[in-house]
Amino acid sequence: MINTYDIYLISDSTGETLERIFLAIKAQFKNFDYKTHFYSFTRTENQISKILEASEKNSNSIVLYTIVENKLAKHLSDECNKKNIPCFGILGDLIISFSKLLDQKALNVPSRQHIMDDEYYKKIEAIQFTMNHDDGNSLDDIEKSDIILLGVSRTSKTPTSIYLANKGMMISNIPLVNENSVPDILKKKPQKKCVVGLTAEPERLVDLRKNRMQSIKDNENTEYTNLDKVQKEMEDARKLFQKYKWPSIDVTRKSVEETAASILKIHDIFNQK
């Protein structure tokens, strides 16, 4: 019988960092049955006391935390030790190590990574630009894009664009029907902008398109889900990318995060030319 663990994720901020770290940890274990209890903006000893009272009711509790205020972090650690609850601080040792390396005292201010500085407003601008340039819209100022994504329908152009925008990249994505779908400015100077093609296995695309048609209750567009037609679309797309020497990524077995990471690597190489 596999034990179920109650994972208490305690953060003094939004908890986004902590959540991602836990997802990375749990992905390394096949047999890990767990239930998460998420606590954000935890900034007082009273809040911690109430959380630990709840955790004591479960026999397999584990605490993970990101709390930058030293006194509060120590209080949590000490209370967990008293109650024999495994407790792990995610940022503490790293902050101390960096403090020594940089020879300066850490600020230890919660939510400082979310401060509304120039980088924050750049990210907001990138998101707005990307939303306005989704699905082939606003092609008149496409040259302002950091990256341009091309791909046939259901190759994850929009979710990948939004993910990249959240990293501050201004993205245009263009649905590829044929070569005429590509703006003239890209065909005339194909290496002027960072263009990336997205491909996928035709069989996978057919499944995705069928699901899409079912969700909008459209059973008439049979060509959209015809395997022969989709294979031809994908073959033409690959030939187009080769013609203009645009790098391409097969997204069939990639998550949006993995695809985005590959695109950013291509973007870095492009900027080094």
Wavefront OBJ file of the C-alpha trace (Angstrom):
o trace
v 0.000 0.000 0.000
v 1.372 3.411 -1.010
v 1.285 6.078 1.679
v -0.371 9.384 0.888
v 1.726 12.384 1.898
v 0.239 15.718 2.863
v 2.511 18.390 1.387
v 2.262 21.797 3.053
v 3.565 24.524 0.739
v 4.077 27.667 2.820
v 5.151 30.933 1.219
v 5.443 34.542 2.344
v 4.614 35.655 -1.210
v 2.504 34.270 -4.058
v 4.072 30.820 -3.751
v 4.733 30.530 -7.476
v 8.415 29.665 -6.983
v 7.644 27.077 -4.322
v 4.932 25.442 -6.403
v 7.245 25.075 -9.412
v 10.030 23.614 -7.305
v 7.661 21.055 -5.797
v 6.421 20.089 -9.269
v 10.036 19.537 -10.331
v 10.656 17.386 -7.249
v 7.553 15.209 -7.532
v 8.175 14.599 -11.248
v 11.229 12.541 -10.261
v 9.203 9.932 -8.387
v 6.851 7.415 -9.990
v 5.094 6.222 -6.848
v 4.350 9.419 -4.997
v 0.778 9.740 -3.790
v 0.252 13.190 -2.300
v -2.200 15.944 -1.468
v -1.033 19.549 -1.450
v -2.087 22.239 1.024
v -1.143 25.664 -0.297
v -0.602 28.724 1.938
v 0.486 32.005 0.364
v 1.318 35.349 2.025
v 2.193 33.649 5.318
v 3.908 36.363 7.348
v 3.059 35.875 11.028
v 3.770 33.267 13.704
v 0.022 32.997 14.319
v -0.561 31.949 10.711
v 2.155 29.316 11.008
v 0.675 27.969 14.241
v -2.697 27.420 12.587
v -1.093 25.681 9.593
v 0.923 23.336 11.796
v -2.143 22.532 13.914
v -3.799 21.300 10.727
v -0.699 19.409 9.641
v -0.539 17.472 12.921
v -3.828 15.793 12.034
v -2.054 13.944 9.203
v 0.537 11.262 9.890
v 2.613 11.851 6.737
v 2.973 15.621 6.632
v 5.886 17.351 4.893
v 6.505 21.106 4.964
v 8.222 23.003 2.162
v 8.588 26.737 2.528
v 9.911 29.916 0.945
v 10.106 32.515 3.712
v 12.835 35.141 3.453
v 12.402 36.788 6.870
v 14.942 34.942 9.014
v 13.103 35.076 12.337
v 9.871 33.728 10.873
v 11.668 31.023 8.895
v 13.480 29.881 12.052
v 10.193 29.842 13.972
v 8.628 27.565 11.371
v 11.645 25.268 11.338
v 11.781 25.062 15.136
v 8.058 24.340 15.481
v 8.267 21.595 12.852
v 11.194 20.011 14.697
v 9.184 20.007 17.927
v 6.324 18.255 16.173
v 8.624 15.860 14.230
v 7.369 17.172 10.891
v 9.937 17.039 8.054
v 10.556 20.653 7.034
v 12.619 22.047 4.155
v 13.453 25.666 3.386
v 13.862 26.191 -0.349
v 15.567 29.595 -0.486
v 17.262 30.032 2.895
v 20.612 28.357 2.247
v 20.845 29.849 -1.235
v 20.266 33.382 0.040
v 22.890 32.914 2.758
v 25.383 31.540 0.228
v 24.800 34.412 -2.188
v 25.083 36.889 0.661
v 28.568 35.542 1.386
v 29.595 35.440 -2.273
v 28.368 38.985 -2.969
v 29.662 40.235 0.363
v 26.437 42.032 1.168
v 23.477 41.493 3.431
v 20.276 40.197 1.836
v 17.216 42.466 2.061
v 14.921 39.592 3.138
v 11.843 41.421 1.850
v 8.866 39.187 0.854
v 7.508 39.521 -2.721
v 10.475 41.610 -3.837
v 10.652 39.578 -7.072
v 7.206 41.012 -7.920
v 8.238 44.651 -7.601
v 6.768 46.866 -10.341
v 10.008 48.058 -11.927
v 11.028 48.577 -15.557
v 11.327 44.842 -16.087
v 7.770 44.330 -14.821
v 6.313 46.939 -17.178
v 8.317 45.470 -20.048
v 6.646 42.135 -19.357
v 3.182 43.755 -19.356
v 3.975 45.455 -22.663
v 5.135 42.129 -24.114
v 1.913 40.406 -23.041
v -0.235 43.145 -24.577
v 1.758 43.046 -27.822
v 1.536 39.254 -28.009
v -2.221 39.189 -27.430
v -2.687 41.815 -30.156
v -0.532 39.788 -32.555
v -2.131 36.414 -31.959
v -3.321 34.248 -34.848
v -1.981 36.491 -37.627
v -3.407 39.788 -36.353
v -1.710 43.212 -36.646
v 0.885 42.187 -39.217
v 1.597 45.818 -40.134
v 4.097 46.202 -37.278
v 5.397 42.638 -37.191
v 8.968 43.941 -37.335
v 8.620 44.950 -33.666
v 8.396 41.268 -32.686
v 11.246 39.611 -30.844
v 10.160 36.237 -32.215
v 7.703 35.198 -34.932
v 6.098 31.752 -34.743
v 4.740 29.991 -37.817
v 2.755 26.771 -37.821
v -0.322 24.997 -39.111
v -3.430 24.841 -36.965
v -3.103 23.191 -33.493
v 0.684 23.339 -33.204
v 0.429 25.228 -29.863
v 1.291 28.649 -31.287
v -0.938 30.663 -28.956
v -0.106 29.000 -25.595
v 3.597 29.053 -26.469
v 3.357 32.743 -27.403
v 1.651 33.613 -24.124
v 4.232 31.665 -22.124
v 7.072 33.521 -23.886
v 5.301 36.850 -23.389
v 5.311 36.215 -19.654
v 9.085 36.102 -19.951
v 9.088 39.551 -21.550
v 9.275 38.488 -25.210
v 7.142 40.233 -27.835
v 5.685 37.457 -29.987
v 3.714 37.346 -33.220
v 2.219 34.023 -34.261
v 0.923 33.333 -37.747
v -1.271 30.396 -38.819
v 0.253 28.675 -41.828
v -2.131 27.642 -44.606
v 0.298 27.977 -47.520
v 3.216 30.177 -48.548
v 0.833 33.081 -49.149
v 0.128 33.088 -45.400
v 3.652 34.373 -44.778
v 3.959 38.190 -44.825
v 6.019 39.538 -47.722
v 8.416 41.276 -45.350
v 9.493 37.878 -43.998
v 9.879 36.304 -47.427
v 11.908 39.213 -48.780
v 14.265 39.294 -45.795
v 13.849 35.864 -44.168
v 16.810 36.257 -41.797
v 16.030 39.772 -40.589
v 13.778 38.555 -37.748
v 13.923 35.474 -35.550
v 11.346 33.185 -37.166
v 10.634 29.722 -35.754
v 8.434 27.085 -37.350
v 6.346 24.710 -35.255
v 5.642 21.212 -36.564
v 3.925 18.099 -35.234
v 3.152 14.539 -36.254
v 0.058 14.532 -38.512
v -1.681 11.823 -36.493
v -1.371 13.901 -33.346
v -2.677 16.987 -35.152
v -5.707 15.063 -36.380
v -6.554 14.032 -32.803
v -6.191 17.615 -31.558
v -8.309 18.980 -34.382
v -11.050 16.407 -33.819
v -11.172 17.394 -30.154
v -11.372 21.025 -31.185
v -14.234 20.349 -33.602
v -16.128 18.421 -30.946
v -15.712 21.236 -28.429
v -17.281 23.751 -30.822
v -19.759 21.160 -32.165
v -18.585 21.426 -35.761
v -18.852 18.103 -37.592
v -18.909 19.486 -41.135
v -15.276 20.549 -41.664
v -14.012 17.077 -42.619
v -10.989 18.329 -44.562
v -9.642 19.945 -41.394
v -9.318 16.502 -39.782
v -8.512 14.426 -42.879
v -5.197 12.646 -42.297
v -4.065 12.879 -45.928
v -4.771 16.616 -45.974
v -2.967 17.148 -42.673
v 0.048 15.155 -43.878
v 0.208 17.402 -46.957
v -0.068 20.526 -44.761
v 2.803 19.342 -42.591
v 4.967 18.380 -45.571
v 4.413 21.785 -47.200
v 5.191 23.550 -43.912
v 8.499 21.719 -43.521
v 9.466 22.530 -47.101
v 8.648 26.189 -46.468
v 10.830 26.315 -43.361
v 13.684 24.708 -45.291
v 13.273 27.111 -48.210
v 13.682 30.195 -46.022
v 16.164 28.506 -43.657
v 13.934 28.976 -40.627
v 14.595 26.615 -37.717
v 11.689 24.433 -36.692
v 10.631 22.530 -33.580
v 8.538 19.360 -33.452
v 6.079 19.982 -30.602
v 4.449 16.530 -30.666
v 5.980 15.285 -27.418
v 6.971 18.610 -25.938
v 5.222 20.612 -23.256
v 4.702 24.324 -23.849
v 7.529 24.994 -21.379
v 9.934 22.728 -23.296
v 8.979 24.268 -26.622
v 9.448 27.768 -25.225
v 12.884 26.860 -23.840
v 13.960 25.615 -27.281
v 12.643 28.803 -28.906
v 14.566 30.990 -26.456
v 17.729 29.050 -27.267
v 17.153 29.670 -30.983
v 16.549 33.347 -30.219
v 19.856 33.568 -28.338
v 21.725 31.989 -31.269
v 19.968 34.333 -33.700
v 21.077 37.393 -31.704
v 24.673 36.209 -31.733
v 24.888 36.408 -35.524
l 1 2 3 4 5 6 7 8 9 10 11 12 13 14 15 16 17 18 19 20 21 22 23 24 25 26 27 28 29 30 31 32 33 34 35 36 37 38 39 40 41 42 43 44 45 46 47 48 49 50 51 52 53 54 55 56 57 58 59 60 61 62 63 64 65 66 67 68 69 70 71 72 73 74 75 76 77 78 79 80 81 82 83 84 85 86 87 88 89 90 91 92 93 94 95 96 97 98 99 100 101 102 103 104 105 106 107 108 109 110 111 112 113 114 115 116 117 118 119 120 121 122 123 124 125 126 127 128 129 130 131 132 133 134 135 136 137 138 139 140 141 142 143 144 145 146 147 148 149 150 151 152 153 154 155 156 157 158 159 160 161 162 163 164 165 166 167 168 169 170 171 172 173 174 175 176 177 178 179 180 181 182 183 184 185 186 187 188 189 190 191 192 193 194 195 196 197 198 199 200 201 202 203 204 205 206 207 208 209 210 211 212 213 214 215 216 217 218 219 220 221 222 223 224 225 226 227 228 229 230 231 232 233 234 235 236 237 238 239 240 241 242 243 244 245 246 247 248 249 250 251 252 253 254 255 256 257 258 259 260 261 262 263 264 265 266 267 268 269 270 271 272 273
